[in-house]
């Protein structure tokens, strides 16, 4: 949504500063700062040397204090500031790499840069399409489009993301492509007429699949270590963006 290149770094991309994982013991992606701190605290309590060493170096001997060690939550509270600072620096470094890449090659016709442009356009138009459709439908005031049109789990996730962001935006700004997919899936009957309006025959499952496909390419394109983008992928991104742009056209008039 933002024009800053750093907007392509997922707000949910939290990593453990000791082992660099972004998932908990169940394989679920960390939901935010607290989840990472609890992960580190849990590893310390089980005696993991890497996590104990990191915490000892950063936080100091206080992590071995009996008052701290008697509760994982208390220990996690002790570690939160250090975990936050590690992730902040890492995100800034990744943002700088992406910015350098894009600004150095913006005038080129390199496939990676073309894919970047298509994805940014696609994300912007899809956000507009979803928000406009919900606002047209839920007109009860007091942001009823948000409370009635957005699934509860996504509203909670966006609230958590905003709490962990130093530059707080409106809640909708914290939705990502997969969130938009879930919103469309939940409210398909509201979105379906827009597809008929522009005369497209794409089905619900096809459209949701194309969002997944776009998101997969997005992850590769936004990774600091570039991977090849094929001609077929570029064609798909361009065509899918053109479709979404037409769906969002009322805002673009």
JOWO-V754251 format. One record per residue. N is the residue number from 1. RES is the residue in three letters. PSI is psi in whole degrees, 0 to 359 (* if undefined). D_FIRST is the distance of its C-alpha to the first C-alpha in Angstrom with 2 decimals. Layout:
BEGIN
n = (N	N)
res = (RES	RES)
psi = (PSI	PSI)
d_first = (D_FIRST	D_FIRST)
END
This chain:
BEGIN
n = (1	2	3	4	5	6	7	8	9	10	11	12	13	14	15	16	17	18	19	20	21	22	23	24	25	26	27	28	29	30	31	32	33	34	35	36	37	38	39	40	41	42	43	44	45	46	47	48	49	50	51	52	53	54	55	56	57	58	59	60	61	62	63	64	65	66	67	68	69	70	71	72	73	74	75	76	77	78	79	80	81	82	83	84	85	86	87	88	89	90	91	92	93	94	95	96	97	98	99	100	101	102	103	104	105	106	107	108	109	110	111	112	113	114	115	116	117	118	119	120	121	122	123	124	125	126	127	128	129	130	131	132	133	134	135	136	137	138	139	140	141	142	143	144	145	146	147	148	149	150	151	152	153	154	155	156	157	158	159	160	161	162	163	164	165	166	167	168	169	170	171	172	173	174	175	176	177	178	179	180	181	182	183	184	185	186	187	188	189	190	191	192	193	194	195	196	197	198	199	200	201	202	203	204	205	206	207	208	209	210	211	212	213	214	215	216	217	218	219	220	221	222	223	224	225	226	227	228	229	230	231	232	233	234	235	236	237	238	239	240	241	242	243	244	245	246	247	248	249	250	251	252	253)
res = (UNK	UNK	UNK	UNK	UNK	UNK	UNK	UNK	UNK	UNK	UNK	UNK	UNK	UNK	UNK	UNK	UNK	UNK	UNK	UNK	UNK	UNK	UNK	UNK	UNK	UNK	UNK	UNK	UNK	UNK	UNK	UNK	UNK	UNK	UNK	UNK	UNK	UNK	UNK	UNK	UNK	UNK	UNK	UNK	UNK	UNK	UNK	UNK	UNK	UNK	UNK	UNK	UNK	UNK	UNK	UNK	UNK	UNK	UNK	UNK	UNK	UNK	UNK	UNK	UNK	UNK	UNK	UNK	UNK	UNK	UNK	UNK	UNK	UNK	UNK	UNK	UNK	UNK	UNK	UNK	UNK	UNK	UNK	UNK	UNK	UNK	UNK	UNK	UNK	UNK	UNK	UNK	UNK	UNK	UNK	UNK	UNK	UNK	UNK	UNK	UNK	UNK	UNK	UNK	UNK	UNK	UNK	UNK	UNK	UNK	UNK	UNK	UNK	UNK	UNK	UNK	UNK	UNK	UNK	UNK	UNK	UNK	UNK	UNK	UNK	UNK	UNK	UNK	UNK	UNK	UNK	UNK	UNK	UNK	UNK	UNK	UNK	UNK	UNK	UNK	UNK	UNK	UNK	UNK	UNK	UNK	UNK	UNK	UNK	UNK	UNK	UNK	UNK	UNK	UNK	UNK	UNK	UNK	UNK	UNK	UNK	UNK	UNK	UNK	UNK	UNK	UNK	UNK	UNK	UNK	UNK	UNK	UNK	UNK	UNK	UNK	UNK	UNK	UNK	UNK	UNK	UNK	UNK	UNK	UNK	UNK	UNK	UNK	UNK	UNK	UNK	UNK	UNK	UNK	UNK	UNK	UNK	UNK	UNK	UNK	UNK	UNK	UNK	UNK	UNK	UNK	UNK	UNK	UNK	UNK	UNK	UNK	UNK	UNK	UNK	UNK	UNK	UNK	UNK	UNK	UNK	UNK	UNK	UNK	UNK	UNK	UNK	UNK	UNK	UNK	UNK	UNK	UNK	UNK	UNK	UNK	UNK	UNK	UNK	UNK	UNK	UNK	UNK	UNK	UNK	UNK	UNK	UNK	UNK	UNK	UNK	UNK	UNK)
psi = (321	155	348	136	331	347	342	353	118	134	335	4	67	140	151	129	345	320	355	12	155	17	155	188	341	358	8	140	138	132	346	193	312	320	319	316	321	324	312	315	318	319	321	317	333	1	14	124	323	314	323	319	315	311	322	319	321	313	329	185	349	338	342	0	134	326	323	316	344	348	127	322	319	318	318	321	321	329	346	315	319	320	317	315	319	314	326	314	318	318	321	320	318	320	317	320	316	317	318	317	311	314	329	336	12	328	357	172	23	138	322	319	321	320	319	313	314	318	317	317	319	313	316	312	322	321	317	315	313	312	315	317	316	320	328	332	312	98	26	358	175	40	41	332	327	312	327	335	339	127	147	319	327	321	318	318	318	322	318	318	319	322	329	5	132	340	89	127	180	153	321	335	343	8	147	184	319	327	316	322	315	321	315	319	318	326	32	324	334	329	333	318	331	326	319	325	322	4	23	147	11	137	169	310	322	318	316	322	322	329	315	315	318	319	322	316	323	315	319	317	322	357	136	326	107	145	154	142	125	164	320	321	319	317	317	312	316	314	320	320	316	322	311	322	317	323	325	8	322	322	331	354	*)
d_first = (0.00	3.80	6.62	8.65	10.08	10.55	7.10	9.02	11.71	11.89	12.47	15.44	16.98	19.92	23.22	26.78	28.01	31.47	31.04	27.41	26.99	23.78	25.78	28.48	32.02	31.12	28.62	25.61	22.47	22.40	20.39	20.19	22.41	25.33	25.58	25.93	28.44	30.44	30.52	31.98	34.35	35.55	36.25	38.17	40.21	41.20	42.38	39.88	40.90	37.64	35.73	38.74	39.01	35.38	35.56	38.95	37.86	34.77	35.91	39.64	42.66	41.40	39.92	43.53	44.60	46.05	44.10	40.82	41.98	43.20	39.71	36.73	34.46	36.18	35.89	32.18	31.77	33.66	31.34	27.91	27.60	28.65	26.29	23.34	24.44	24.90	21.40	19.91	22.00	21.25	17.46	18.11	20.47	18.22	15.45	18.30	19.56	16.41	16.03	19.72	19.66	17.06	18.55	22.03	21.60	19.06	22.03	23.57	23.65	23.49	22.29	19.97	18.13	18.17	16.73	13.83	13.14	13.65	11.38	8.31	9.51	10.34	7.24	5.71	9.30	10.05	7.73	9.36	12.63	12.90	12.22	14.49	17.10	17.44	17.67	20.28	22.23	22.25	23.45	25.44	23.58	22.52	19.23	21.35	18.61	17.04	20.46	22.04	19.40	17.59	20.04	21.40	20.69	16.91	17.15	19.26	17.07	14.05	16.69	17.99	14.78	14.32	18.02	17.75	14.97	16.59	13.74	13.33	10.52	11.11	11.91	9.66	6.58	8.89	9.40	9.43	11.05	14.43	13.72	12.75	15.97	17.96	16.88	17.90	21.01	22.05	21.70	22.74	25.32	22.77	20.74	23.85	24.99	21.91	23.02	26.53	25.53	24.37	27.33	25.77	27.94	25.44	26.25	24.24	25.10	24.29	20.79	20.08	21.74	19.56	16.39	18.37	19.45	16.02	15.04	18.37	17.84	14.40	16.29	18.95	16.98	15.09	18.46	20.17	23.27	22.59	24.09	25.13	23.04	25.53	26.01	25.79	22.36	21.12	22.78	21.29	17.64	18.42	20.28	17.83	14.99	17.65	18.50	15.09	14.70	18.12	17.35	14.50	16.78	17.84	14.62	14.93	18.59)
END
